[in-house]
Amino acid sequence: MKDAVQPDVIVIGAGVVGLSAAIAAQARGLSVTVLDREGPAAGASAGNAGAFAFTDILPLASPGILKKAPKWLLDPLGPLSVPPAYAAQIAPWMFRFWRACSPGRVAHSTTAQTAIMDLSKAELEPFLAETGTLPMLRKEGNLQVYESESELKASLAGWKARAEHGIEFRHMGAAEMAEIQPGLAPRFTHGTFTPGWYSIADPKLYTLALADHFRAKGGTIERAEVTALKPVDGGVELTADGKTRRADQVVLSAGAFSHQVARTLGERIPLETERGYNTTLPQDAFDLRTQVTFGGHGFVVTRLSTGIRVGGAVELGGLKLPPNYRRSEAMLKKAQTFLPGFKSEGGVQWMGFRPSLPDSLPAIGRARATGRVVYAFGHGHLGLTQSAGTARLVADLLTGQRPAIDISSFSPQRF
């Protein structure tokens, strides 16, 4: 093992993907240092819905979203929005997103997404056991609710695709829904329950626990903002807070900021930001038995060990615009309507940056400029879900092993 001056690996990013990759590399006998501009669990890993959404194999870029998008975009507080101040800047990304919605590309993305989902599910429990976090895992399923039979029927093509990939689910009426989750408003007449939907007790506490495990195994986490990478003989040179560091290899997993660092290697990767909003309420806000997804409205209500979280929606607004917490308030107001008796007082609002690529697949693979830099970012709202699988793939690449699955579909150079 190398000394602290030049570790085997520097991981840029202390979110759930970066820390999982760091732990996986460490388990292969590599010395690892993690650098993050704010520290562990400071970004999207802190405020997500806590779901391991292994059944969520359908890309956001799809013909179905194209049908819904015009209506949603007209509502500035709806499930999908683009702030007018950001519309021109995001236009090239939206064009790529539109191209990714063709049936052939959707089929390709679904196959690739299924592969990384299957790998992530297989890797998850051994990873949790190794890191001492297995008690945080919950297997309570997810209930997707619909307001009419026609809305259910409109979703059947997606469920058919899931069935073809071996995902278990069952459709049901209001009476069976009430057995799984009492207290739904009568407007929800149909639902689909997916028992294979897992969750974590609290995503921030889980990510912090990973940081503790990594340190306990000899890893180092430092607060530093990496602004440039440069290939050099025998390794990679990093510029962080104006100082120069070196490592044999680098993993770039800086979430929504990753493309800025990749650009210093001459690569322009079309990474955008799904700005996610939520409100976390006290545990007695509602008697929640399973995660409930209000798909027609673009948000979920989920039970954490630290409270009840109401969140979701997609705002494509970049990294610089101020948060629009009216979006959190709009979802909270709907939750009160959809779950009679829901207590909306005492909540804490949050907004986070989810790194998103146009075809809904992450970027996992080597940089064009040097094989010593491995990219692992762009998971959108599936970072937690795919973290253990991504960690396995990154560790394979760092140690010269054949990746556990075909990663050609995740190539950072595919655009």
Secondary structure by P-SEA (a helix, b strand, c coil): ccccccccbbbccccaaaaaaaaaaaaabbbbbbbbccccccccccccccccccccccccccaaaaaaaaaaaacccccccccccccccaaaaaaaaaaaccaaaaaaaaaaaaaaaaaaaaacaaaaaaaccccccccbbbbbbbccaaaaaaaaaaaaaaaaaccccccccaaaaaaaccccccccccccccccbbbcccaaaaaaaaaaaaaaabbbbbbcccccccccccbbbbbcccbbbbccbbbbccccaaaaaaaaacccccccccccccccccccccccccbbbcccccbbbbbcccccccbbbbbcccccccccaaaaaaaaaaaaaacccccccccccbbbbbbbccccccccccccccccbbbbcccccccccaaaaaaaaaaaaaacccccccccccccccc
